[in-house]
Amino acid sequence: MRHALPILLGIVLLAFSQSRSVPAAKGFVPKEGFVPNSAVAVQVAEAVLTPVYGNDMVMSERPYTATLKEGTWVVVGTVPCVPRGTVCPGGAGEVWIAKSDGRIMYMTHLQ
């Protein structure tokens, strides 16, 4: 009888966990992907860079350029230079975003 209680409890917990599983959702998927163009890619990149590197740094690296490479948007900021047009040390944010589903595949701030 002592051994039956843990087994019974295990069966009840297993049954409860099985009944609580969530079925796969079948939501809308845009034909062109969730990140369909470079403008959206830049917005996503700025949104994920800001909490990590701060709004001032992210805004100082505008404009960002987005290039589509094999289904991945590669978004890179511009190294801020004063005066503009001179060669400046430093780096800029870079984010790789999956065009199909918007996953952030890579993020860094090059130095």
C-alpha positions as CSV (number, residue, x, y, z in Angstrom):
1,M,0.0,0.0,0.0
2,R,2.9,2.4,0.8
3,H,4.3,2.0,-2.7
4,A,0.9,2.4,-4.4
5,L,0.5,6.0,-3.4
6,P,3.6,7.4,-5.2
7,I,2.7,5.4,-8.3
8,L,-0.9,6.7,-8.2
9,L,0.3,10.2,-7.7
10,G,2.7,9.9,-10.6
11,I,-0.2,8.7,-12.9
12,V,-2.4,11.6,-11.8
13,L,0.3,14.1,-12.5
14,L,1.1,12.6,-15.9
15,A,-2.6,12.6,-16.9
16,F,-3.0,16.3,-15.7
17,S,0.1,17.4,-17.7
18,Q,-1.1,15.6,-20.8
19,S,-4.5,17.3,-20.6
20,R,-3.0,20.8,-20.2
21,S,-0.9,20.7,-23.4
22,V,-1.7,23.5,-25.9
23,P,-2.5,22.5,-29.5
24,A,-0.4,24.0,-32.2
25,A,-1.9,27.3,-33.4
26,K,-2.6,27.7,-37.1
27,G,-2.4,31.5,-37.4
28,F,-1.9,33.7,-40.4
29,V,1.5,33.6,-42.1
30,P,2.1,36.5,-44.6
31,K,3.1,35.4,-48.1
32,E,6.2,37.6,-48.0
33,G,7.1,36.7,-44.5
34,F,6.8,38.6,-41.2
35,V,9.7,40.9,-42.2
36,P,8.8,41.6,-45.9
37,N,11.1,44.5,-46.7
38,S,14.1,46.5,-45.6
39,A,12.1,49.2,-43.8
40,V,10.5,46.6,-41.5
41,A,13.9,44.9,-41.0
42,V,15.4,48.2,-39.8
43,Q,12.5,48.8,-37.4
44,V,12.9,45.4,-35.9
45,A,16.7,45.8,-35.6
46,E,16.3,49.2,-33.8
47,A,13.7,47.7,-31.5
48,V,16.0,44.9,-30.3
49,L,19.2,47.0,-30.2
50,T,17.7,49.7,-28.0
51,P,17.2,47.8,-24.8
52,V,20.7,46.4,-25.0
53,Y,22.8,49.3,-26.2
54,G,20.5,52.3,-25.3
55,N,18.4,54.7,-27.3
56,D,21.1,57.3,-27.7
57,M,23.6,54.9,-29.2
58,V,21.1,53.3,-31.5
59,M,19.8,56.6,-32.8
60,S,23.4,57.9,-33.3
61,E,24.0,55.0,-35.7
62,R,21.3,56.0,-38.2
63,P,20.9,55.4,-41.0
64,Y,20.7,51.6,-40.8
65,T,21.0,49.5,-44.0
66,A,19.2,46.2,-44.5
67,T,20.4,43.7,-47.1
68,L,18.6,40.4,-47.8
69,K,21.0,37.4,-47.9
70,E,19.5,33.9,-48.4
71,G,16.3,34.7,-46.5
72,T,18.0,36.7,-43.7
73,W,18.0,40.4,-43.4
74,V,21.4,41.7,-42.3
75,V,20.9,45.1,-40.8
76,V,23.9,47.3,-40.0
77,G,24.2,50.8,-38.6
78,T,26.4,53.6,-39.7
79,V,29.5,54.4,-37.7
80,P,28.9,57.9,-36.3
81,C,31.6,60.3,-37.5
82,V,32.2,64.0,-36.6
83,P,32.7,65.6,-39.0
84,R,30.6,63.5,-41.3
85,G,32.5,61.8,-44.2
86,T,35.8,61.3,-42.3
87,V,37.1,57.8,-41.3
88,C,36.2,57.2,-37.7
89,P,37.2,54.4,-35.3
90,G,34.4,52.5,-33.7
91,G,31.6,50.2,-34.8
92,A,27.9,49.9,-35.2
93,G,25.0,47.6,-34.3
94,E,24.4,44.6,-36.5
95,V,21.3,42.3,-36.4
96,W,20.4,39.3,-38.5
97,I,16.6,38.7,-38.8
98,A,14.8,35.8,-40.4
99,K,12.6,37.2,-43.2
100,S,10.0,34.4,-42.8
101,D,9.3,34.6,-39.1
102,G,11.2,37.5,-37.6
103,R,13.6,35.5,-35.5
104,I,16.6,37.3,-34.3
105,M,19.4,35.0,-35.4
106,Y,22.4,37.2,-34.4
107,M,23.0,40.5,-32.8
108,T,26.2,42.4,-31.9
109,H,27.7,45.8,-31.7
110,L,31.0,45.8,-33.6
111,Q,33.8,47.8,-32.0
